[in-house]
Amino acid sequence: MSPASPLDDIDRRIIAILQTDGRRAYSLIASDVGIPASSVRYRVQRLQDAGILQIVGIANPLTIGFDRMAMIGIRVRPGMAQMVCRALRELPETAYVIMTAGRFDVMAEVICRDTDHFTDLVTRRLHLIDGIVTTDSFFVLEVHKLAYGWGVGEVETSVLDAPGPPDDAGIDQRADR
């Protein structure tokens, strides 16, 4: 994969299929994209090794015993945003850490067991990270969409018609809904 064009059309199609169904068999993906299963296996491994693709199971934290999910907007001292992001990504409670432009320098999604856990995280650990000036917390009350299939360019839509969870199974993570 060259730095200028890290993905070819086959890589994009494989990623799109796996975003729809991360458990789809390599043999079925191979049939969908017209290459041998061994090539699919190699490409998936290469994409994972390059940090382009990660295959994980996604659960709604609010339905599996975590009572507090929040987005935290963070203002930092000038020049400290990257260091703060590195410190935040090491916390087990952070699910998502990004450097932003606008009102906040950094945003972090955190998942905690309960209010006490969240309070400890913010007052005892988060505020002790060098560079953090202020935080503003936004509690998640309900999750209406939790999706990770945002697309990878033009791909055949028929390949993306893999079966998904039933409509009554909770959060629908399929990108085509």
Contacts in CASP RR format, 6 or more apart in sequence:
PFRMAT RR
TARGET T0000
AUTHOR 0000-0000-0000
METHOD contacts of the structure
MODEL  1
MSPASPLDDIDRRIIAILQTDGRRAYSLIASDVGIPASSVRYRVQRLQDA
GILQIVGIANPLTIGFDRMAMIGIRVRPGMAQMVCRALRELPETAYVIMT
AGRFDVMAEVICRDTDHFTDLVTRRLHLIDGIVTTDSFFVLEVHKLAYGW
GVGEVETSVLDAPGPPDDAGIDQRADR
1 7 0 8 1.000
1 11 0 8 1.000
1 46 0 8 1.000
1 50 0 8 1.000
6 50 0 8 1.000
6 52 0 8 1.000
7 15 0 8 1.000
7 52 0 8 1.000
7 152 0 8 1.000
9 155 0 8 1.000
10 33 0 8 1.000
10 35 0 8 1.000
10 43 0 8 1.000
11 43 0 8 1.000
11 47 0 8 1.000
11 152 0 8 1.000
12 152 0 8 1.000
12 153 0 8 1.000
12 154 0 8 1.000
12 155 0 8 1.000
13 32 0 8 1.000
13 33 0 8 1.000
13 155 0 8 1.000
13 156 0 8 1.000
13 159 0 8 1.000
14 29 0 8 1.000
14 33 0 8 1.000
14 40 0 8 1.000
14 43 0 8 1.000
14 44 0 8 1.000
14 47 0 8 1.000
15 47 0 8 1.000
15 52 0 8 1.000
15 53 0 8 1.000
15 151 0 8 1.000
15 152 0 8 1.000
16 149 0 8 1.000
16 151 0 8 1.000
16 152 0 8 1.000
16 153 0 8 1.000
16 155 0 8 1.000
16 159 0 8 1.000
16 160 0 8 1.000
17 24 0 8 1.000
17 29 0 8 1.000
17 32 0 8 1.000
17 33 0 8 1.000
17 159 0 8 1.000
17 160 0 8 1.000
17 162 0 8 1.000
18 24 0 8 1.000
18 29 0 8 1.000
18 44 0 8 1.000
18 53 0 8 1.000
18 55 0 8 1.000
19 148 0 8 1.000
19 149 0 8 1.000
19 150 0 8 1.000
19 151 0 8 1.000
19 152 0 8 1.000
19 175 0 8 1.000
20 149 0 8 1.000
20 160 0 8 1.000
20 161 0 8 1.000
20 162 0 8 1.000
20 164 0 8 1.000
20 174 0 8 1.000
20 175 0 8 1.000
20 176 0 8 1.000
21 162 0 8 1.000
21 163 0 8 1.000
21 164 0 8 1.000
22 55 0 8 1.000
24 162 0 8 1.000
26 37 0 8 1.000
26 40 0 8 1.000
26 41 0 8 1.000
26 44 0 8 1.000
27 37 0 8 1.000
29 37 0 8 1.000
29 40 0 8 1.000
30 36 0 8 1.000
30 37 0 8 1.000
30 39 0 8 1.000
30 40 0 8 1.000
32 159 0 8 1.000
33 40 0 8 1.000
33 159 0 8 1.000
44 53 0 8 1.000
44 55 0 8 1.000
47 53 0 8 1.000
48 54 0 8 1.000
48 55 0 8 1.000
58 146 0 8 1.000
58 148 0 8 1.000
58 173 0 8 1.000
60 143 0 8 1.000
60 146 0 8 1.000
60 170 0 8 1.000
60 171 0 8 1.000
61 69 0 8 1.000
61 95 0 8 1.000
61 111 0 8 1.000
62 69 0 8 1.000
62 140 0 8 1.000
62 142 0 8 1.000
62 143 0 8 1.000
63 170 0 8 1.000
65 113 0 8 1.000
66 111 0 8 1.000
66 112 0 8 1.000
66 113 0 8 1.000
67 112 0 8 1.000
67 113 0 8 1.000
67 114 0 8 1.000
67 115 0 8 1.000
68 110 0 8 1.000
68 111 0 8 1.000
68 112 0 8 1.000
68 113 0 8 1.000
68 114 0 8 1.000
68 115 0 8 1.000
68 117 0 8 1.000
68 118 0 8 1.000
68 139 0 8 1.000
69 109 0 8 1.000
69 110 0 8 1.000
69 111 0 8 1.000
69 112 0 8 1.000
69 139 0 8 1.000
69 140 0 8 1.000
69 143 0 8 1.000
70 109 0 8 1.000
70 110 0 8 1.000
70 112 0 8 1.000
70 118 0 8 1.000
70 137 0 8 1.000
70 138 0 8 1.000
70 139 0 8 1.000
70 140 0 8 1.000
71 107 0 8 1.000
71 108 0 8 1.000
71 109 0 8 1.000
71 110 0 8 1.000
71 137 0 8 1.000
71 138 0 8 1.000
71 140 0 8 1.000
72 107 0 8 1.000
72 108 0 8 1.000
72 109 0 8 1.000
72 110 0 8 1.000
72 122 0 8 1.000
72 126 0 8 1.000
72 135 0 8 1.000
72 136 0 8 1.000
72 137 0 8 1.000
72 138 0 8 1.000
73 103 0 8 1.000
73 104 0 8 1.000
73 106 0 8 1.000
73 107 0 8 1.000
73 108 0 8 1.000
73 135 0 8 1.000
73 136 0 8 1.000
73 137 0 8 1.000
73 138 0 8 1.000
74 84 0 8 1.000
74 88 0 8 1.000
74 104 0 8 1.000
74 105 0 8 1.000
74 106 0 8 1.000
74 107 0 8 1.000
74 108 0 8 1.000
74 132 0 8 1.000
74 134 0 8 1.000
74 135 0 8 1.000
74 136 0 8 1.000
75 104 0 8 1.000
75 105 0 8 1.000
75 132 0 8 1.000
75 133 0 8 1.000
75 134 0 8 1.000
75 135 0 8 1.000
76 84 0 8 1.000
76 105 0 8 1.000
76 106 0 8 1.000
76 131 0 8 1.000
76 132 0 8 1.000
76 133 0 8 1.000
77 131 0 8 1.000
77 133 0 8 1.000
80 130 0 8 1.000
80 131 0 8 1.000
81 99 0 8 1.000
81 105 0 8 1.000
81 106 0 8 1.000
82 99 0 8 1.000
83 130 0 8 1.000
83 131 0 8 1.000
84 105 0 8 1.000
84 106 0 8 1.000
84 129 0 8 1.000
84 130 0 8 1.000
84 131 0 8 1.000
84 132 0 8 1.000
85 97 0 8 1.000
85 98 0 8 1.000
85 99 0 8 1.000
85 106 0 8 1.000
87 129 0 8 1.000
87 130 0 8 1.000
88 94 0 8 1.000
88 97 0 8 1.000
88 106 0 8 1.000
88 108 0 8 1.000
88 126 0 8 1.000
88 129 0 8 1.000
89 97 0 8 1.000
91 110 0 8 1.000
91 121 0 8 1.000
91 125 0 8 1.000
91 126 0 8 1.000
93 110 0 8 1.000
93 111 0 8 1.000
93 112 0 8 1.000
93 117 0 8 1.000
93 121 0 8 1.000
94 108 0 8 1.000
94 109 0 8 1.000
94 110 0 8 1.000
95 109 0 8 1.000
95 110 0 8 1.000
95 111 0 8 1.000
96 107 0 8 1.000
96 108 0 8 1.000
96 109 0 8 1.000
97 106 0 8 1.000
97 107 0 8 1.000
97 108 0 8 1.000
97 109 0 8 1.000
98 106 0 8 1.000
98 107 0 8 1.000
98 108 0 8 1.000
99 105 0 8 1.000
99 106 0 8 1.000
100 106 0 8 1.000
100 107 0 8 1.000
104 136 0 8 1.000
110 118 0 8 1.000
110 121 0 8 1.000
112 118 0 8 1.000
112 121 0 8 1.000
122 135 0 8 1.000
122 137 0 8 1.000
126 132 0 8 1.000
126 135 0 8 1.000
127 135 0 8 1.000
143 171 0 8 1.000
145 171 0 8 1.000
145 172 0 8 1.000
146 171 0 8 1.000
146 173 0 8 1.000
147 172 0 8 1.000
147 173 0 8 1.000
147 174 0 8 1.000
147 175 0 8 1.000
148 173 0 8 1.000
149 173 0 8 1.000
149 174 0 8 1.000
149 175 0 8 1.000
150 175 0 8 1.000
151 175 0 8 1.000
157 176 0 8 1.000
160 175 0 8 1.000
160 176 0 8 1.000
161 176 0 8 1.000
164 174 0 8 1.000
165 172 0 8 1.000
165 173 0 8 1.000
165 174 0 8 1.000
END
